[in-house]
């Protein structure tokens, strides 16, 4: 009966496999301990497991609480990638440009005024995104004692969506504008090109993680 209960719980949960496995492992340990206590009290195996499952609570109710925790764990992981990964990519690209290409004055084509505005906006977003991520992390920690799991997950998911959207939008705008002005600027050097591809891959990965986090929240309220 414990295995059937855990299987039902597993099917109801959506989120990172490792985090979900940890929660289910804790649930299994708690159920087995409760069943052992009932066995020690004289109940047979079947009745001991039935009583342990009944004490643990309906799978739908337990899954609601577990799903909120899964959504939060996924959200926090995404926020740390935003806080650390986005500025790291910008810094790595700038250093690669300096070491392998040189100063911007070596560019063969002039930079229009509108393009300089876009580059400033894009570089500003590199600092804005981790700031939003840090605010989300601090806010989540502060609100964890004041909001229930559902509302806390929603708060975290909204800030993740904003930060991921800003990062992806600014990066896409910068690449499009650069390609329009002079496509060769996207390939200043092999390291710069590889880092740009890595930045795009990270941004797309963040979109996937943000969707998972929001999907976890949607599962809670469904």
SEFI-346785 format. One record per residue (C-alpha): residue number from 1; residue in one letter; chain; x, y, z. Coordinates in steps of 0.5 Angstrom, whole numbers, always signed. Each point is the difference from the previous one (the first is absolute). Layout:
<nodes>
  seq  type  mol     c1     c2     c3
  NUM     A    A      X      Y      Z
...
</nodes>
This chain:
<nodes>
  seq  type  mol     c1     c2     c3
    1     X    A     +0     +0     +0
    2     X    A     +6     +5     +1
    3     X    A     +3     -2     -7
    4     X    A     -7     +2     -3
    5     X    A     -1     +6     +4
    6     X    A     +7     +3     -2
    7     X    A     -1     -2     -7
    8     X    A     -7     +4     +0
    9     X    A     +4     +6     +3
   10     X    A     +6     -1     -5
   11     X    A     -5     +1     -6
   12     X    A     -3     +6     +3
   13     X    A     +6     +4     +1
   14     X    A     +4     +4     -5
   15     X    A     +7     +3     +0
   16     X    A     +7     -2     +1
   17     X    A     +1     -8     +0
   18     X    A     +6     +1     +5
   19     X    A     -5     +4     +5
   20     X    A     -6     -4     -1
   21     X    A     +4     -6     +2
   22     X    A     +3     +3     +6
   23     X    A     -7     +2     +2
   24     X    A     -3     -7     -2
   25     X    A     +6     -3     +4
   26     X    A     -2     +4     +6
   27     X    A     -7     -2     +0
   28     X    A     +2     -7     -1
   29     X    A     +4     +0     +6
   30     X    A     -6     +3     +4
   31     X    A     -5     -5     -2
   32     X    A     +5     -6     +1
   33     X    A     +1     +3     +7
   34     X    A     -7     +1     +2
   35     X    A     -2     -7     -3
   36     X    A     +6     -3     +4
   37     X    A     -3     +3     +7
   38     X    A     -7     -3     -2
   39     X    A     +3     -7     -1
   40     X    A     +4     +1     +7
   41     X    A     -7     +1     +3
   42     X    A     -3     -6     -3
   43     X    A     -3     +1     -7
   44     X    A     +2     -4     -6
   45     X    A     +4     +3     -6
   46     X    A     -7     +2     -4
   47     X    A     -3     +3     +6
   48     X    A     +6     +4     +2
   49     X    A     +1     +2     -7
   50     X    A     -7     +2     -1
   51     X    A     +0     +4     +7
   52     X    A     +7     +4     -2
   53     X    A     -3     +2     -7
   54     X    A     -6     +2     +4
   55     X    A     +4     +4     +5
   56     X    A     +4     +3     -6
   57     X    A     -6     +3     -3
   58     X    A     -3     +0     -7
   59     X    A     +4     +0     -6
   60     X    A     -3     +6     -3
   61     X    A     +1     +4     +6
   62     X    A     +7     -2     +1
   63     X    A     +2     +1     -7
   64     X    A     -3     +7     +1
   65     X    A     +5     +2     +5
   66     X    A     +6     -4     -3
   67     X    A     -1     +3     -7
   68     X    A     +0     +7     +3
   69     X    A     +7     -2     +3
   70     X    A     +2     -3     -7
   71     X    A     -2     +7     -3
   72     X    A     +4     +4     +5
   73     X    A     +7     -5     -1
   74     X    A     -1     +1     -7
   75     X    A     -1     +7     +0
   76     X    A     +6     +1     +5
   77     X    A     +5     -4     -5
   78     X    A     -2     +5     -6
   79     X    A     +1     +6     +4
   80     X    A     +7     -2     +2
   81     X    A     +1     -1     -7
   82     X    A     -2     +7     -2
   83     X    A     +4     +3     +6
   84     X    A     +6     -4     -2
   85     X    A     +0     -2     -7
   86     X    A     -2     +7     -4
   87     X    A     +5     +4     +3
   88     X    A     +5     -5     -1
   89     X    A     -1     -1     -7
   90     X    A     +0     +8     -1
   91     X    A     +7     +0     +3
   92     X    A     +3     -6     -3
   93     X    A     -2     +3     -7
   94     X    A     +3     +7     +1
   95     X    A     +6     -4     +3
   96     X    A     +0     -4     -7
   97     X    A     -1     +6     -4
   98     X    A     +6     +4     +3
   99     X    A     +5     -6     +0
  100     X    A     -2     -3     -7
  101     X    A     -2     +6     -4
  102     X    A     +2     +7     +4
  103     X    A     -3     +7     +0
  104     X    A     -7     +2     -3
  105     X    A     +4     +5     -4
  106     X    A     +2     -6     -4
  107     X    A     -7     -1     -3
  108     X    A     +0     +1     -8
  109     X    A     -7     +3     +1
  110     X    A     -3     +6     +4
  111     X    A     -5     -1     +5
  112     X    A     -7     +4     -1
  113     X    A     -2     +4     +6
  114     X    A     -6     -4     +0
  115     X    A     +4     -7     +1
  116     X    A     +4     +3     +6
  117     X    A     -7     +1     +3
  118     X    A     -1     -7     -1
  119     X    A     +7     -2     +3
  120     X    A     -1     +4     +6
  121     X    A     -7     -3     +1
  122     X    A     +3     -7     -1
  123     X    A     +6     +1     +5
  124     X    A     -5     +3     +5
  125     X    A     -5     -6     +0
  126     X    A     +7     -4     +2
  127     X    A     +0     +3     +6
  128     X    A     -8     +1     +1
  129     X    A     -1     -7     -1
  130     X    A     +4     -3     +6
  131     X    A     -3     +6     +4
  132     X    A     -7     -3     -1
  133     X    A     +3     -7     +2
  134     X    A     +3     +3     +6
  135     X    A     -7     +3     +2
  136     X    A     -4     -6     -1
  137     X    A     +5     -4     +4
  138     X    A     +0     +5     +6
  139     X    A     -8     +1     -1
  140     X    A     -1     -8     +0
  141     X    A     +4     -1     +6
  142     X    A     -4     +6     +4
  143     X    A     -7     -2     -3
  144     X    A     +1     -7     +2
  145     X    A     -2     +1     +7
  146     X    A     -6     +5     -2
  147     X    A     -3     -4     -7
  148     X    A     -2     -7     -1
  149     X    A     +3     -4     -5
  150     X    A     -4     +1     -6
  151     X    A     +0     +8     +1
  152     X    A     +8     +0     +1
  153     X    A     +1     -5     -6
  154     X    A     -5     +5     -4
  155     X    A     +5     +6     +2
  156     X    A     +6     -3     -2
  157     X    A     -3     -3     -6
  158     X    A     -2     +7     -2
  159     X    A     +7     +3     +1
  160     X    A     +4     -5     -3
  161     X    A     -5     +1     -7
  162     X    A     +2     +7     +1
  163     X    A     +8     -1     +0
  164     X    A     +0     -5     -5
  165     X    A     -4     +4     -5
  166     X    A     +4     +6     +1
  167     X    A     +6     -4     -1
  168     X    A     -2     -4     -6
  169     X    A     -3     +7     -3
  170     X    A     +6     +4     +1
  171     X    A     +4     -6     -3
  172     X    A     -4     -1     -6
  173     X    A     +0     +8     -1
  174     X    A     +7     +1     +0
  175     X    A     +2     -6     -5
  176     X    A     -6     +2     -5
  177     X    A     +3     +7     +1
  178     X    A     +7     -2     -1
  179     X    A     -1     -4     -6
  180     X    A     -4     +6     -3
  181     X    A     +6     +4     +1
  182     X    A     +5     -5     -2
  183     X    A     +0     -7     +1
  184     X    A     +7     -1     +0
  185     X    A     +0     +3     +7
  186     X    A     -4     -6     +2
  187     X    A     +7     -4     -1
  188     X    A     +5     +4     +2
  189     X    A     +4     -6     +2
  190     X    A     -1     -7     +1
  191     X    A     +0     +0     +8
  192     X    A     -5     +6     -1
  193     X    A     -5     -4     -4
  194     X    A     +0     -6     +4
  195     X    A     -1     +4     +6
  196     X    A     -6     +4     -3
  197     X    A     -3     -7     -2
  198     X    A     +1     -2     +7
  199     X    A     -4     +6     +2
  200     X    A     -5     -1     -4
  201     X    A     -1     -8     +2
  202     X    A     +0     +3     +7
  203     X    A     -5     +5     -1
  204     X    A     -5     -6     -4
  205     X    A     +2     -5     +6
  206     X    A     -3     +6     +5
  207     X    A     -6     +0     -4
  208     X    A     -1     -7     +1
  209     X    A     +1     +0     +7
  210     X    A     -4     +6     +1
  211     X    A     -6     -4     -4
  212     X    A     +1     -6     +5
  213     X    A     +0     +5     +6
  214     X    A     -7     +3     -3
  215     X    A     -2     -7     -2
  216     X    A     +1     -2     +8
  217     X    A     -4     +6     +2
  218     X    A     -6     -2     -5
  219     X    A     +0     -7     +3
  220     X    A     -1     +3     +7
  221     X    A     -6     +4     -2
  222     X    A     -3     -5     -5
</nodes>
